[in-house]
Amino acid sequence: MKHSSFIWFVLPSVVLMILFIALPIVSVVMQSLYTEHEQVIVTVENCGPFGCVEAQSVDQEATQALRDAQPLGKFAGTSVYRDRNHLAVDEVAAAWEASGSYREFWGTLMNLPFYGAMAFTLTYTAIVTPMTIILGFFVAIAVNSVARSLRGPTIFFSLLPMIVTPLVGALILFWMVDARGILGTALQWLANDPSLSVKASTPLMWIMLMFYGTWSSIPFAFIVYYAGLQTVNTDTLEAAMIDGASRWERIRYVIVPHLAPLTTFIALIQLMDNFRVFEPIISFQAQAHARSLSIAIFTDLGGETRLLSSAAATSVLTIVFVAILLMPVLVRTWREFDTK
């Protein structure tokens, strides 16, 4: 392909990426370096029949003039990143000096908002991503082995978690794990504890969120793997069968290497999607037990007082950590293509 043809071919994609990805990221980074102007407070004297009293009030004109002069706000540098709601540099240093053991230091660290959210986000990502890949792969293998006459209905039921609206699916599971629901009652019976409640237990709530995250993500991995299975060379499989390879050996030495690029693709998508976990926490009303980075951003942007600089700083840190998580997968992919 000629250079000119290639440029015109990729130009629309490049323009869209600049408009909808690069520029918003630059805007968020800029916003994270500024804080909102404080209101200008003036002291006024109110006089009445019984004398004069001094009171403080907001000078609306001066405040508005300050905001007009500096629309981005007051420059704060990296102070927002270092405050207690984010990296908490001073608090972490003080906790390290005061703690007598790693366990005590870890407990103090988890009480800080950002690190608590990071702990749940990383745990959720580390568990849901591999479970989605593994279970999606085995579901695809199982469906591909079903008789052709039954394959259509089987595919339909395998895709149900993706077809059902996420909020509806979350609410159904939320009702099932209630103390009066079928799963909640079963857990009470198994644990021999009538007072056991998933909604009141942080570990059980984490497990439920990860279970739901895996259940709702399996169809994506399944459909990608199933499409890849249709491209496996049947001659290679037949040769392996003639050589005496068992079903497991054919899967391990023929199918798995063939689907390796798809595994990389699924891992990239799932890492990015799981790291910004948001909907399950809202659907299960689990903010008291689980707080992710996306929930932290949502909290900063909600309410009457919008903390734009705080939300922007958390967004930038989220982007940085997503890039760090994706780096090993991207480097491996680069090396594979570089050796070809």
NORGI-V15240 format. One record per backbone hydrogen bond with DSSP energy under -1.0 kcal/mol. CO is the residue of the C=O (numbers start at 1). NH is the residue of the N-H. E is the energy in kcal/mol with one decimal. If there is no record, write none. Layout:
BEGIN
co-><CO:CO>
nh-><NH:NH>
e-><E:E>
END
This chain:
BEGIN
co-><2:3:4:5:6:7:10:11:12:13:14:15:16:17:17:18:21:22:23:24:25:26:27:28:30:31:33:33:35:40:42:44:46:48:51:53:55:57:58:59:60:61:62:63:64:65:66:70:74:76:78:81:83:83:88:89:90:91:92:93:94:95:101:102:103:104:105:106:109:112:113:114:115:116:117:118:119:120:121:122:123:124:125:127:128:129:130:131:132:133:134:135:136:137:138:139:140:143:147:150:151:152:153:154:155:159:159:160:165:166:167:168:169:170:171:172:173:176:176:178:181:182:183:184:185:186:187:188:193:198:201:202:203:204:205:206:207:208:209:210:211:212:214:217:218:219:220:221:222:223:224:225:228:229:233:234:235:236:237:238:239:240:241:246:247:248:249:250:250:251:254:255:259:260:261:262:263:264:265:266:267:268:269:270:271:274:278:279:280:281:286:286:292:293:294:295:296:297:298:300:306:307:308:309:310:311:312:313:314:315:316:317:318:319:320:321:322:323:326:327:328:329:330:331:332:333:334:335>
nh-><6:7:8:9:10:11:14:15:16:17:18:19:20:21:22:23:25:26:27:28:29:30:31:32:33:34:76:77:74:59:57:55:53:51:48:46:44:42:60:63:64:65:66:67:68:69:70:73:35:79:82:87:86:88:92:93:94:95:96:97:98:99:105:106:107:108:109:110:112:116:117:118:119:120:121:122:123:124:125:126:127:128:129:131:132:133:134:135:136:137:138:139:140:141:142:143:144:146:150:154:155:156:157:158:159:162:163:164:169:170:171:172:173:174:175:176:177:183:184:181:185:186:187:188:189:190:191:193:196:201:205:206:207:208:209:210:211:212:213:214:215:216:218:221:222:223:224:225:226:227:228:229:231:232:237:238:239:240:241:242:243:245:244:250:251:252:253:254:255:256:258:259:263:264:265:266:267:268:269:270:271:272:273:274:275:277:282:283:284:286:289:290:296:297:298:299:300:301:302:307:308:311:312:313:314:315:316:317:318:319:320:321:322:323:324:325:326:327:330:331:332:333:334:335:336:337:338:339>
e-><-2.6:-2.5:-2.2:-1.8:-2.2:-1.6:-2.5:-2.7:-2.3:-2.3:-2.2:-2.5:-2.8:-1.6:-2.4:-2.6:-1.8:-2.4:-2.5:-2.4:-2.5:-2.4:-2.3:-1.9:-1.2:-1.3:-3.3:-1.4:-3.1:-3.3:-2.5:-3.0:-3.1:-1.6:-2.6:-3.2:-3.3:-2.8:-1.2:-2.4:-2.6:-2.4:-2.1:-2.0:-2.4:-1.9:-1.8:-1.2:-2.9:-1.8:-1.5:-2.5:-1.5:-2.3:-2.8:-2.2:-2.4:-2.4:-2.3:-1.8:-2.1:-2.3:-2.1:-2.8:-2.2:-2.1:-2.4:-2.3:-1.3:-2.4:-2.1:-2.5:-2.2:-1.8:-2.4:-2.7:-2.2:-2.9:-2.3:-2.8:-1.5:-2.6:-1.7:-1.6:-2.5:-2.0:-2.8:-2.5:-2.2:-1.8:-2.1:-2.4:-2.0:-2.2:-2.4:-2.8:-2.3:-1.1:-1.4:-1.8:-2.5:-2.2:-2.3:-1.9:-1.5:-1.1:-1.9:-3.0:-2.7:-2.5:-2.3:-2.3:-2.0:-2.5:-2.4:-1.9:-2.0:-1.1:-2.2:-2.0:-2.5:-1.8:-2.4:-1.9:-2.0:-2.6:-2.5:-2.0:-1.8:-1.1:-2.1:-2.4:-2.3:-2.3:-2.4:-2.3:-2.5:-2.6:-2.5:-2.3:-2.6:-2.6:-1.7:-1.4:-2.9:-2.7:-1.7:-2.5:-3.0:-1.8:-1.9:-2.3:-1.5:-1.1:-1.6:-2.7:-2.4:-2.1:-2.1:-2.3:-1.9:-2.7:-1.3:-2.4:-2.2:-2.5:-2.8:-1.7:-1.9:-2.9:-1.3:-2.1:-1.9:-2.0:-1.9:-2.7:-2.5:-2.2:-2.2:-2.9:-2.5:-1.9:-2.4:-3.2:-1.7:-1.3:-1.8:-3.0:-2.5:-2.4:-1.5:-3.1:-1.9:-2.1:-2.5:-2.5:-2.0:-1.7:-1.0:-2.8:-1.4:-2.5:-2.6:-2.3:-2.2:-2.1:-2.4:-2.3:-2.2:-2.3:-2.3:-2.4:-2.4:-2.3:-2.0:-2.3:-2.4:-1.3:-2.7:-2.9:-2.2:-2.3:-2.5:-2.4:-2.2:-2.1:-2.1:-1.6>
END
